[in-house]
Each structure stands twice: as structure tokens, then as C-alpha cells.
Amino acid sequence: PPVEDPELERLHLERYPDPRYSKLRAAIGGLRGVAADEVFLGNGSDEVIDMLIRVFCVPGVDSIVVCPPTYSMYGVFATFCDVSVVEVPLTSDFELRPEAVAAALTPQTKLVFLCSPGNPTGKLLACSDIEAVLAASTGAVVVVDEAYIDFAEGASVVPLLRSGRYPNLVVMQTLSKAWGLAGARLGMLLASRQIVEILNKVRAPFNVSSLTEDVAIRALGQAATVACHVQQLLSERQSVAAAIEGLALGRVFSSDANFVLFRVKNAKEVCEAIAKDGKVVARYRGSMPLCEDTIRVTIGTYAENEQFLAALRKATQ
Ligand SMILES: Cc1ncc(COP(=O)(O)O)c(C=O)c1O
């Protein structure tokens, strides 16, 4: 290290990381009940999304299917790669429409992105609907983005992966949400050995730093503490949702994630007022399909939530 610092020296950053990330992949596999060679790691899930598109799609020829309202980066990365994006909207209750997805598939469809729980919907997709999409999409890889899955206990589709029934299933998770490590940048993809092997062949040799590896291994050893924090957050989420309901502004959507989506008249102005007066960031989501006049607020600490609710009351009184 360039400076005398025992902390830095302990990290041995003069060495490259383990190119196979064996220890970290085994730790993740152990936690999720899959083998280490069924785990692929990326610099956040965003890198994994980008890689899936680059690996499976031919620019100018192939397409992906997305189900809006959904996480915008699937479409952004596809567009960067000149891969076309076919949209099959969810229902107005934010449920998947498996028959409509099946009808949208063509021989050029290489990836179907499903987000569960959804961003910005907060809604978990029905496992039977995901299975129907998997069964229909034999020519495409179905990516289930479970970035928020730790807030929806026991609802992961990883057991479907373990069943071996769907070789076209890929599950993405991240340490950015429930694990509170967005700055560390660790995205995880769980899939068949064949898919993981293909991705490992094309990734940059050291796409995850040894700092991230170290932090992630330490965090994964604290799963019980994380589960405890998640429980606290879920109870806060319930209080915040009830307080918003109490203001009778419009529909408050039920949430399986760490945020709440709700409807309010003049949502954009309300959002701006909350940011200005309450110094709290709530996201205006009204420009997304099926989300007219909605705001998405992330659950924070008790004090932050109170601050948000006070600003919301003031902006809507
Ligand atoms: C649904 C969804 N997927 C993926 C990501 C990206 O996560 P990461 O921080 O792991 O890149 C986000 C971040 O907001 C997200 O909401």
C-alpha cells in the first residue's frame, strides 16, 4: 500500500482477487441452496443485466421482453446494444399476463425479464404465472430479478431452479437492498452450470474487487442480523402504509418490497414539495405505464419515515 496503514495492509490489495471467487460463490450457494458453480457474480445486478443481453442477444436482430411498469435498466442496456425491447404490460393490479407474454415471443426473443417483487410496483409475481412464462419460453432465457426478495419471505423462485425442471430459468439477486451494501456492488446470478459457465467465459477476469469479496463474505455470515433488520423494516412499512391510507389520498398499493407506491392527485408537485420542505426523497413514478399520479417512497428509519409523513401531510392538506 502507498501509505503506512495497518488496516490497508491487512487487506492485501497488492494481490489480485481469486479469479474464480470460490469462497464467495460457495458462501452464496450455501445460503441459497445451490452449488457454487451455479452462482455467477457481477459488479451489481446492473452489470449482470448488461452481460445477459450481450451474451444472449445479437445486435440489430434479437429482442427482449419486459413487463412494464418495471425496472428501467433492462430496456436501457438492450437499447445500448441495439437489441429491441418488446413491452407486455402487467395488469392494472400489477400481475403478470403469461398468455400475453407467450403471444409476444418470436424466434428472435432471447430474454424475458420478470421483476419480482417488482420495481416500482412492490408486488411479488405469482409463482404459477412465472412457471407459465417459463413453460412457454422454451427458446428464451427467463430472468427473474429478485433484487427485493429478502423483503418477501419464502417467496423466491430459487426452489424452481433447484428442481431442475426449467433449464431456461435465471434468478438475479443483489446485496444492494436488504443487505444494505449498495456501495459494495455485488450482484448474484443463480442459474444452471451451463449458463454460469458461458457468463464466466466472457466477463472481465476480476469484475468483483477483493474489497467487495471480503465485505460480502463477512455480511453473508450475518444473515440472522439482516433478517432481524428486515423484520423491523416490514413493521415500519406497515405503519407508513397505514399512515398514508389514513390520509385518504388515493390507492396505496400493497408492497412486498422495502418501499410503498401510492396514488395522489398532482403527484409530481407533491413530490417536489416533499423534497423541498421535508428534505426527503420520494420518487415520482407517474410517467411509468399504469402508474399515473403515483409516488414511490422507500422505507427508512422511524425518524426518516416520520419526516416523510409530515412533509406529505403538509403537501396535501
Ligand atoms: C429491480 C432491480 N434490479 C436491479 C437493481 C440494480 O441493483 P444493483 O445495485 O445490484 O446493481 C435495482 C436497483 O435499484 C432494482 O431495483
The ligand as a Gaussian input file, in Angstrom:
#p B3LYP/6-31G(d) Opt

LIG

0 1
 C      -35.292000      -4.434000      -9.694000
 C      -33.872000      -4.021000      -9.601000
 N      -32.943000      -4.803000     -10.155000
 C      -31.636000      -4.480000     -10.100000
 C      -31.221000      -3.318000      -9.486000
 C      -29.754000      -2.987000      -9.507000
 O      -29.163000      -3.430000      -8.362000
 P      -27.578000      -3.375000      -8.138000
 O      -27.335000      -2.323000      -7.124000
 O      -27.235000      -4.749000      -7.652000
 O      -26.936000      -3.057000      -9.460000
 C      -32.155000      -2.471000      -8.890000
 C      -31.722000      -1.227000      -8.238000
 O      -32.481000      -0.335000      -7.943000
 C      -33.514000      -2.831000      -8.957000
 O      -34.463000      -2.054000      -8.419000

